[in-house]
Amino acid sequence: MIKNAISRPNELFIGVEVYLNGIAKVLESILDFGLKNIMLSNLNSFYFLEAMPHKSIDKIFLINPDPWVKKRHHKRRLMSYEILSLLNKITKSKNSIYMTTDSSDYLRDTVSLLNEYKDSFGTFTSSILKKNDELYGISKYQRKALENGGKIYLLTL
Ligand SMILES: C[S@@+](CC[C@H](N)C(=O)[O-])C[C@H]1O[C@@H](n2cnc3c(N)ncnc32)[C@H](O)[C@@H]1O
């Protein structure tokens, strides 16, 4: 987000993260680079998305949301019918929601969810990111997964 905000000064970037230390780290970079085009929220993303107006966002990046691998924790996952409905409502056009994950299970379950609600959310694409893809290795969790020999999957919807 910092890199994008530097190279696109006329666009507004909004970061949403509940982990306060994460917010503090981004704030440091905002100050270091004197950035004026970033807003941060530490709201639970569900409430943030709920508060955003209809068709107000150009692009949404969900970068490696917690995969909650244990079945009993699946209900904590970000990708749900409710979140997908909100994402759909606030984006201006199709193919503007990008989710990356290093968890093949999370990818599979999200694909199942999207297939189940195809009538509501329309089509989507999924791929494995390659080194020269824009979203490859852009975050700490992605880099950790890649160092451990993992893959980064991308869903675009
Ligand atoms: C697996 S980490 C990924 C962090 C970072 N995106 C990366 O790829 O390095 C998931 C992050 O999502 C945040 N998170 C979890 N649930 C959230 C929610 N409901 N709203 C906002 N952030 C959330 C956590 O605090 C955590 O920092």
The ligand as an SDF file (V2000), in Angstrom:
LIG
                    3D

 27 29  0  0  0  0  0  0  0  0999 V2000
   -2.5540  -13.7000    8.1020 C   0  0  0  0  0  0  0  0  0  0  0  0
   -2.4440  -12.0100    8.5720 S   0  0  0  0  0  0  0  0  0  0  0  0
   -1.9590  -11.2290    7.0650 C   0  0  0  0  0  0  0  0  0  0  0  0
   -1.3770   -9.8630    7.2890 C   0  0  0  0  0  0  0  0  0  0  0  0
   -0.9130   -9.1720    6.0110 C   0  0  0  0  0  0  0  0  0  0  0  0
   -2.0550   -8.8790    5.1350 N   0  0  0  0  0  0  0  0  0  0  0  0
    0.1020  -10.0080    5.2940 C   0  0  0  0  0  0  0  0  0  0  0  0
   -0.2580  -10.6460    4.2900 O   0  0  0  0  0  0  0  0  0  0  0  0
    1.2610  -10.0190    5.7300 O   0  0  0  0  0  0  0  0  0  0  0  0
   -4.1520  -11.5670    8.6880 C   0  0  0  0  0  0  0  0  0  0  0  0
   -4.3340  -10.1840    9.2340 C   0  0  0  0  0  0  0  0  0  0  0  0
   -5.7310   -9.8630    9.2010 O   0  0  0  0  0  0  0  0  0  0  0  0
   -6.0560   -9.1120   10.3500 C   0  0  0  0  0  0  0  0  0  0  0  0
   -7.4870   -9.3260   10.5910 N   0  0  0  0  0  0  0  0  0  0  0  0
   -8.0700  -10.4680   10.9850 C   0  0  0  0  0  0  0  0  0  0  0  0
   -9.4080  -10.3100   11.0710 N   0  0  0  0  0  0  0  0  0  0  0  0
   -9.6600   -9.0220   10.7160 C   0  0  0  0  0  0  0  0  0  0  0  0
  -10.8490   -8.2660   10.6120 C   0  0  0  0  0  0  0  0  0  0  0  0
  -12.0340   -8.7850   10.8900 N   0  0  0  0  0  0  0  0  0  0  0  0
  -10.7540   -6.9760   10.2060 N   0  0  0  0  0  0  0  0  0  0  0  0
   -9.5490   -6.4340    9.9150 C   0  0  0  0  0  0  0  0  0  0  0  0
   -8.3850   -7.1100    9.9990 N   0  0  0  0  0  0  0  0  0  0  0  0
   -8.4380   -8.3950   10.3940 C   0  0  0  0  0  0  0  0  0  0  0  0
   -5.1600   -9.6830   11.4360 C   0  0  0  0  0  0  0  0  0  0  0  0
   -4.9480   -8.7510   12.4750 O   0  0  0  0  0  0  0  0  0  0  0  0
   -3.8820  -10.0050   10.6710 C   0  0  0  0  0  0  0  0  0  0  0  0
   -2.9640   -8.9470   10.7360 O   0  0  0  0  0  0  0  0  0  0  0  0
  1  2  1  0
  2  3  1  0
  2 10  1  0
  3  4  1  0
  4  5  1  0
  5  6  1  0
  5  7  1  0
  7  8  2  0
  7  9  1  0
 10 11  1  0
 11 12  1  0
 11 26  1  0
 12 13  1  0
 13 14  1  0
 13 24  1  0
 14 15  1  0
 14 23  1  0
 15 16  2  0
 16 17  1  0
 17 18  1  0
 17 23  2  0
 18 19  1  0
 18 20  2  0
 20 21  1  0
 21 22  2  0
 22 23  1  0
 24 25  1  0
 24 26  1  0
 26 27  1  0
M  CHG  2   2   1   9  -1
M  END
$$$$
